[in-house]
Amino acid sequence: MNIRRRLLYAILALSSMTAIAVIGYHVLGGPEVTFLNSLYMAVITLAGVGYGEIIDSSHNPALRIFNMFVVSVGVMITVYVFSVVTAFLVGGEIHNLFWRRTMQKRIQALKDHFIVCGLGDTGRYAVEEFHKTNTPFLVIEGQEDNIKRFRDHESGRYKEILYVIGDATEESVLDAAGLDRAKCVIAAVASDKDNLVTTVMVRQKNPKVRIVARCADMKFADRMLRAGANTAVSPNAIGGMRLASEALRPHVTNFLDLMLRERSQTLRIDEIVVPASSPWVGKCMEELKFRARYHLLPLAVKTGTSEHARDFQVNPPDNLALQPGTVVIVMGDVEEIRRARHEAHHAPHPPAAGPAG
């Protein structure tokens, strides 16, 4: 039985026994016994503190029998209550209660975060990647036990993972996850139909958010795209391509695996979007000095707005000037990528003026 439910039952049992004792002492003790005396007698009897009786039972056999009943039953209930309270404290439930309040405040403060719907065989890997790259995210999961098992399995690395318990197809759950402030939603529950419904709900509530939907059956891919998903990903298709890559180019896949698994340095292939207000606009690749300044390797530049291959320029030349909306694809450490992205979105501070003279 859940520890909270046991604690609730224990409190109800103790409260009921206290009420029975008060009524019994008040009725059997006679008209001169006040409610306060009855309550005091009930408390000291159930607590077993050894104080003297304030309601005389020496000449009242019925009251004495009732008192023995209260003592015998009350001791068992009291011991049970203490055992449950001890388990509640030792089990960390107090910490969980405070953590839930803290978590609600942190969720309300999230902005431009990623929402992972489903912490199953697919969603957990998305969570691991967001955690490694220090990306703000939260999880929507139907069963809190799945959250607990995930945290226990990962040896406490995700002890303070943000999550919302509920069905990702419910509007209230999406609102609790801060959908209106989110940057991207990953629909990764086990059922393709649920992912399709989630895609529809998310797109209706936030037309601007990016949606990445999981589909085990490829026939759902087109439906998800028509429902509003930006991308539909099939784990089976990805797995098949990985098998072929392992056969054709084992050293490449080995390098990519090491890049993803290495803990001392988090190397990733990432993208930097150049907004219209960016100080990078009009500058060429050579001026930005990706390798020397950021230790990043520019792999490609995307200049168009579509997803066609013709919009990507692989191994961009040094004299290529960046325009508003250009996307630079780079490889390097995530912290260096984050620093470059920050400088691409914020104009550098002007140098401090020297002393007049």
N, C-alpha and C positions, 0 to 999 in steps of 0.2 A: 504494500500500500504506500502511496505517496506520503512523504514525511509531513507535508503541509496538511494533508487530509487527516493523518494520525493526530497531529497537533490540534486540529479543529475538534475532532472527536474527544480528545482528552479534555479540552477546555469545556466542551458541552457536558461531559460526564461529571466533571468537578463542579460546574455551576448547578447542574441538576441535583447532585447530592447535597450541595450547600443549601439549596432552596428547600429540599425535603427536610433537612435537619432543622432549619429555622422554623418551618411550619410545625414540625413535630414538637420541638421544645416549647413553642408558643402555645400550642393546643394542650399538650399533656402537662405542661408546667403550671397551668392554672391562670386565672385572670390577673394575678399580680405580676406575671412575667411580661415584660415589655418586649417590643420588637428588637430594640437595641441589645437587650440581654440575651435574647434568643440568637441573634446574629453573632454576638460575641462568643456564646457557648458553642455554636456551630463551628466557628473559625478555630478556636483553640482545640476543639476535639479533633477536627480533620487534620490540623497541623501537627497535633501530638506534642505541643510545647510543654505540657505538664503543669499548666496553671491550675489553680483550684477551681472547683465547680462553683458557679454563681447561681445555678439553679439546683436546689436541693432535690436529689433523687432517692435519698435514704428511706423515705416513707412513701415512695411512689413506685411500686414494682413495674408498672407499665412504662414509666419514664426511664427506669433503669434498664429494662430490656431494650427499649428504643435506643438508649445511649450505647449499649453494647453493639447494636446493629450499626449505628453510625460509625463507631470506632473500627469495627472489623471491615466494613465495606469501604469506609473512608480511607483507611490505610492503603488498601489495594489500589484505589483510584489515585491517591496522592503519589504512590510509588510509580504508577504508570505515567502520570503527568510529568514527574521529574525525569523519567527515562526518555520520554519523547522530547522534552525541552532540551535535555543534554544532547540527544541525537540531532536536534534542530540546530543547535549552536555548533557542535563539532562538524556537522555536515556542510557548514558554510552557507546555510540558508540566509543568515543575517547579511552576510556579504552579498549574496545574490539579490536580496531586496534593495540594498543600497546601490548595487550595480545596475539594476533595472531603472532606477530613477536617474542615475547618471547617464545611462544609455539613451533614455528618452530625450534628455537635454542635448546629447551629442548628435542624435539623429535630426532633431529640429534645427541644429546649427549646420548640417551638411548642405553643401551647394556644389553643383557640377560633379556629383558623385555617380557611381555605377551601382545599379541594382541587379543582383543575381537572384533570379527566381528558381529555387530548387537547389538543394545541397546534395545532389546525388552523384553518380559516377562522373558526370560531365561538369556540373556546377562547381564541384570542389576544386577542380583544376583551375578554373577561372578565379576562384577565391585565392588560391595559392599564388597565382601570378600577380593579382592586385596587391596582395600582402608583400610580396618580394619587391615590388616596384613602388611601394608607399603610395598607392592610389586609393583615394577615399571610396569606400564601397559599403554596402550593407546587403544582407541576405534576407530573402523572404522564403520561409520554410513552413510547411504545414505541421510538422511534428517537432516539438522542442527536444525530444530525445535524440533526433538526428543531429541537432546542433551539439548536444552534449557528447555524443559519440565521436563527432568530428574533432571537437576540442581535446577529448581524452586521447584519441588516436594520434594526434599531432603533438603530444607531450607538452601541452600548455602553450604552444606557440600562438594559438589563436584564442587565448583566454578571454580577451576583451573584444571579440568580434561583435559587430553591431548586427542585430537581426530583428525581424518582425515575424511573429508567429501568425500564420493565417494562409488563406488561399489567394494566390496571386491574381486570380480572376475576379476578385472582389474589389469594388471601388474603394471601400474603407481601408482595406489593407494597402492598396497602392498609395492612397493619400497618407497613411501612416509612415510609409517608406519615403515620403517626400518626392513623389513622382514629378510634381510641378517644378522642382529645383534640380532634377536629375539630368545628367549628361547622356547616359546610355542605360538601356535595360537589356539584360540577357535572359531570355526565356529558355530555361534549361531543365524543366521538369521532365519526368519520364514519358508522359503521354504527349504525342504530337497534337492531339485535339486540344488539350489544355494549353499547350504553347500557342496554338492558333487563337484560342479565345483570349489568352493573355495579350497577344499581339494586337488584337482588335480593341480590347479595353484600353491598353496603353496608348495606342494611336488616337483614339477618340479623346482621351483626357489630355494628351500632350502631343500636338502635331509636330513639334520641333525635335523631340527626343529621338536619339538613334536607337533602333531596335535590332538586336541580333538574336535570331530564333534558332533553336535546335530542332532538327527533324530527322528521326530515325528512318522514316519512309520518304524517299525522294519525291513521291507524288504530292506530299504536303508542301514541298519547297515553293512551288509556284503559288499555291494558295496563301502561304504566309507572306510572300512578296506582294501579292495583290491585296492582302489584308493590312499592309502597312509596314512590314518588316523591311529594313534596309538590306539585310543579308540573312540568308537561310543556310545554316551549316549542318552538314551531315557527318556525324562521327564515323559512319561506315565508309563514306567516300574519302574522308581524311585518312582513315586507317589504311585504306587500300593504296592511296598515293604514298603513304609512309612506307609500306611494304615494298613498293616498287623502287622508292628512293634508296632504301637499305640495300636492295639488290644491285641497283645501277651505280650509285655514288655513296658507298659506305662511309668514306672519310668526311664527306660534306655533312651527312646526317649525324655523324659522331661529333663533329665540331658544333653543330647546332644544339645537340643534346648537352654537351659540356657547357655551352653558353647559357642554357636554361637552368642547369643544375648547380652550377658553380655558386658557392655561397660567399667566398671572399670578395668577389667582384661580380656585380650584376650587369652583364652585358646584354643589350637588347637591340633589335632593329626597330626604330620608332620613327615618328613623323613630327615635323615642326611646321605648323601653318603660319604663313606670313600675312597678317592682316593689313588692311589699307593704311592703318596708322603706324605701322611698324617702321622703326629706323632702318630696317634692312631693305626697304623698298628702294629700288633703283641701284642698289649695290650689286656688284658681281660676286661670283663665288670666291674669286681670289682675294677680294677685299675682306671678306668675312673670316678667312683663315680658320676653317673648320678644324683642320688637323692640328695646327699650331696652338690655337687659342682654346679650343674645346676638347681636343683629343678625340674628335669624331671623324668617322669616315663617311662622306656623302656618297650614297649609292645611286640615287635617282632624284629627279625633280618632276613633279606633276604640275602641269600648267593649265590643263583644261578643267572643266567642271563635270565631265562624264567619267565613267569607269572604264573607258576603252584603253587598250594598251598604247594607242597612238598618243595619248596624253602624257605618257611617262617618257622621260628622257634619261636613259641609263648612263651612268658615269658622266655626269654633266661637266661641260668644259669650264675652265676657269673664267672665261669672259662672259658667261651666261649671267645676265642681269635678272634679279628677282622682281616680280611684279606682285601687286596685291592679289591675294588668294593663292599664291604659289605654295605648294607643299613640298618640303625638302625631306627626303627619306634618308636617315642616317643610321649608322651603327656605332655603338659605344656604350660607356657606362651610363646608367640611368640618371645618376646625379649630374653628370656633365650634360646630358640631354635636357634635364630639367633647367639647368642654368642657361643653356642656349635658348631654350623656349622662352624663358623669362625675359631675356634680353631682346628676343625677337618681338615681344609684345609690349615692351616698355622702353621708352627713350632713355638713354643714359643721362645721368645728372650732369649739368654743366659744371666745369671745373670751378673751384672756389677762386674768387678774385684775389690777386696778390695785394700787398700793401701799396697804398698810393705813394707816389714819389717819383 
